[in-house]
Amino acid sequence: MIRKFPYFVLGIPITLIAAYGIFVILANRNQLSQLIVFIGLFALGMGLNIWGMKSKEVKRPEFQAGIINLNGEKKLHELEY
């Protein structure tokens, strides 16, 4: 959840502001040159939201007592009877 949070903090407000800007420009039918800027911001916001959904949480392996071989493999302690 921690890795996803910054993407949504940036993505959701950018998307909402851009959608509002696009709506106002289309309603007034003026300043069509600024429409390109708001469409770009909308794409940026949606990209951040999608990137936030696709980001995965990094899971750290739990500690297990054992011996690490020279090959990097971990073997648990085995008792021989």
N, C-alpha and C positions, 0 to 999 in steps of 0.2 A: 504494500500500500504506500510505503514511503516514496518509492521511485515513481509511482503514478501521480502523486499529488501535485508536483510542480507543473506537469503537463496540463492538468485540468485547471489549475489556478490561472495559467496563462491562456489556455485554449478557450474556455467557456466565455470569459468576458470579451475576448477579441471577437469571437463568433457572434455574440449578441450585439456588440457595438457595430460590427460590420453589417449584420442583417438589418439593424435599424437604419444605418446610413443608406443601404441599398433601397430599402422601402421608402425613405423620405425622398431620395433622388428620383425614383420612378414615379412617386405620387405627384411631385411638382413638375416633372418633365423638364428639368433644367440641370445644368452642370453635369452633362453626360461624361465629361472628361474625368470627373472625380469618381464616376461609377467604376472605372477600371481599378482605381486604388482600393475601393471598398470590396470589390470582387477578389482582389489579391489578398486583402486582410481576411476575408471570409475563408478563402482557401487555406491560409496560414492557420487560422483558428481550428478549422476542421482537421487539418493535418496534425496539429498538436493533440487534439482530442483522440484521434485514431492512434497516434503514436503512444499516448497514455494508456489506451486499452490494450495495445499489443505488448507493452513492456511487461516483463516478467519479474517477479520478486526473486532476488538472489537468495537461495537457500544455502546456508552454511551446514556442512556435515557435522553431525554430532561427534563429540569426542569419544573415541574408543581407545582403551588402553591396548597397546600392542607394540610390536617391534617393526620398524620400517627397514626393509631390505635395501641393498644397494640399488636394486632395480626400481625402487620407489613404491614397491608393493607393501602393504601392511598386513602383517600376520598377527593373529591373536596369540597370546601365550598359551601354549599347550603343555599340559603336564603329562609326563611319561611315568607310568607305574611300573 
